[in-house]
Structure formats: structure tokens, C-alpha cells
Amino acid sequence: MLQRISWKPELPVAARLRRLVALALTSGRPVALWRLPNTQHARLCLCLRTDSAYAGLPPALEPTAPAGFAFFPFRDSDHNPPLFLPADLFFDLAQPEEIHVSAAAAARLPELRQHFAALPESVELPWHVSRQPEPATASRAEYEALVAAGVAAIETETVRKVVSSRAVRQSLPAGFDALAAFEDLQARYPNAFVSLVSAPGVGTWLGATPEVLAEIDEQQIFRTMALAGTQPLLPGMKPATAKWAGKDLEEHAMVARYIVSCFKQLRLREYDEQGPRTVVAGQLLHLRTDFAVHLREVPFPTLGTDMLRLLHPTPAVGGVPKQPALEFLRHHEGYDRAYYAGFLGPVNLPETGVARLYVNLRCLQLRPREAILYAGTGLTIDSDPAREWQETELKLRTIGAILQ
Ligand SMILES: C=C(O[C@@H]1C=C(C(=O)O)C=C[C@H]1O)C(=O)O
């Protein structure tokens, strides 16, 4: 349980936020910042017990589970540990006059206040850097060969769909400031889940994702979505009248069918399915089908937890069938996705019983002088390598906008 403490340091709100981030980073601790879609204010979760931040299983999405922030890799490995940051300090920029603290933090408040007050006005923020080497970045020819290999695997029926991806390295512009970039992302993408996560052994990640993986809202409605199928949003275009190619409809349908198969595995029939419809994500359009289950009407208290464990990674980022698609990626993709296409978000924070987990897309990893950007595309039998390359270029622009 978190307790609310009145908190009025003589500092403007943005400076308080910066100083809290500095408090975490200068003492080698993890910190997460996020802004929910269609809301105004960011939130911060700071964890004092760094050792307890490394999780095993995906988090439980139940009211009795700990409050904190989850940050999970695409696939489990020693190189990219799954994180769950128990909330020791929670700061909501909508209520800057108070701060929520855990019992562990409450016991150390005098020390924390002292550390906070002693930090210099303009401290350089020592963002955590991943200990992993920079990932290999595919040239256009290499990426097109990967797409061709994916199509060949579909032709031989090893897989029906696979989502290939690549990383790109880009220098940071002079004076780049991650907190300012986080602000910039919030302003650019009001309907995205915007995040900035920094943790030892994990590095620092910034993103603006359009995709819900598993959510339980205030009304106790569980939600997930199939988001697949992409085209550029061109000037003057009305999203509602967008035309979709058969290839997009097919790759979308595979994600929707996979979600239905997860409900079926749990023998849950009472789900509502709406879509697909066209949605806007930055300068892109996607096809989206929404799924909802009223948890108060089904006797299934662990549905969120169970669905999360079945869903990840969905065929929006992995493929169908799941294991052969993941095997294909392991052998052919040629780099470590790390936390790209993993998932992230708050659980029971601040509201008990509410969880919002998103797929980590349209993201970058921050290094001291450069950023590593990630993007992928769903392949089907009709995929054209040049078009898939183009689609990754378009997707990279969403997060790339903050490096201009
Ligand atoms: C893989 C990415 O996006 C996913 C793939 C999509 C597609 O193939 O059409 C669309 C939305 C996302 O589910 C990405 O942004 O890197």
C-alpha cells in the first residue's frame, strides 16, 4: 500500500520531476515515466530496492498484486532481464502537491528528502546504459533478404506469418535531453502511450506506442487489441474511408484469430469483439480490432494475468504459429530485439485493480552518443521486400521525429 504525503518543495513541477529522476539515476536506481493515451499528465515510478526489480514471470494483473511498473523484453534472456519496478515513490504530475510512498520509502523519507534537496540545480542526468553491445543494423539489401527468407518460410509452410524487424543507429543531436524528448513525444502523439524507462542492466528506452497488450480499466473491463496492417496517413486522407489491401486484412485477421484462440484456451466465450476499423498512429494508419471482457460478469478473476501470459508475443510482433515464427526470427533476424516488441506499463499504480500494459513499439534505446531505433513489419505470402523496407522506414519516423 502506498501512502500519500504532502510534498511542496520550492520548485516548479518540471524541475521537481527532473530532480526525482536525478535522485534515481545518481544513486544507480531504476525509474519509469509514462503518459497514458489521451491524458494530460505524466507519472513517475521510482524503485529504491534495485535488487527486487528483476522479475521472473510476467506480472499478475490482480488487485492483490504489487503496485509497480513492468518492463519486459521481447524474449526472456539473461541479457535482457524482465523488470517489475515496485513503486516506492509515485509522482503524478496531475497532483504535484503530493507524493505517494511505500512503507519502505516512508521509513527512509528524511534521507530521501536530504538527497533530493542536495542535488544541484542543473545536474547532468546519468541515464543507465545497457551493457549489451550495439545491435547489428541491417542494410537495405540485408533487410530485403530477410523479408525474402520470411516469404520463403511461408511458401514452404514453416510459418503462416512472421514479423521481421531491424535496428538503426542514429547520432543524437547536439544538446539532446531525454526528458525534453519525453515531453516532445507527449506533445506529438496525444493518443499514444509515451514512456521513458531507465534501469541498470537494461539501459534507457523512449517510446510512443499505439498498441495495448493487456489492460484492465477502472470499470473492471479487460481489453486487448489486434493491431496489424499499415499504410501512411497521406495529407487530406480520411482514415474512415481508407482502403486496405488483402495482405493487410490477412495479416490483421491472423492476430485477431490468435487472440480468440487465447480466449478459447481459457474456455472463455463471453468476449466482445469490435472491428476491424482504421485508426491513426502518428503519420500511420493501422487496422484495429478491439476485444473486451466485463470481469464483473464472468467468474474469472485471473483472466488478465492468464491472458497476458498467453498473448505475449502476439502475431503482431512475432508470428503464426508462434514457436516456429520465433525460431525463424532467432535464426534469421540477425540482431537482439532486447526490449523492442516487449511490453511495458503500470500495474495497480496508482489505482488498485487497474493495469495498462502496452507493446513496446515505435521506440528507441538511448546510448551516450547515439540512439538505436527499432521497427518491424508483418510478412505474409504476398510481401514485397522493397515495400516492407519502406514500411519500416515509415514506422521509424514516429520515434525518429525526436532526433531531428
Ligand atoms: C512491428 C511493428 O508494428 C506492428 C506491426 C504492424 C504491421 O505489420 O502492420 C502494425 C502495428 C504493429 O502491431 C513496429 O512498429 O515495429
PDBQT file of the ligand as one rigid body, heavy atoms in Angstrom, charges set to zero:
ROOT
HETATM    1  C1  LIG A 501       6.141  -4.294 -35.567  1.00  0.00    +0.000 C 
HETATM    2  C2  LIG A 501       5.659  -3.052 -35.506  1.00  0.00    +0.000 C 
HETATM    3  O1  LIG A 501       4.326  -2.764 -35.561  1.00  0.00    +0.000 OA
HETATM    4  C3  LIG A 501       3.359  -3.799 -35.569  1.00  0.00    +0.000 C 
HETATM    5  C4  LIG A 501       3.166  -4.328 -36.932  1.00  0.00    +0.000 C 
HETATM    6  C5  LIG A 501       2.208  -3.792 -37.783  1.00  0.00    +0.000 C 
HETATM    7  C6  LIG A 501       2.112  -4.263 -39.215  1.00  0.00    +0.000 C 
HETATM    8  O2  LIG A 501       2.876  -5.160 -39.601  1.00  0.00    +0.000 OA
HETATM    9  O3  LIG A 501       1.298  -3.734 -39.975  1.00  0.00    +0.000 OA
HETATM   10  C7  LIG A 501       1.315  -2.827 -37.315  1.00  0.00    +0.000 C 
HETATM   11  C8  LIG A 501       1.291  -2.476 -35.999  1.00  0.00    +0.000 C 
HETATM   12  C9  LIG A 501       2.099  -3.192 -35.002  1.00  0.00    +0.000 C 
HETATM   13  O4  LIG A 501       1.372  -4.229 -34.420  1.00  0.00    +0.000 OA
HETATM   14  C10 LIG A 501       6.538  -1.884 -35.294  1.00  0.00    +0.000 C 
HETATM   15  O5  LIG A 501       6.037  -0.774 -35.148  1.00  0.00    +0.000 OA
HETATM   16  O6  LIG A 501       7.760  -2.061 -35.243  1.00  0.00    +0.000 OA
ENDROOT
TORSDOF 0
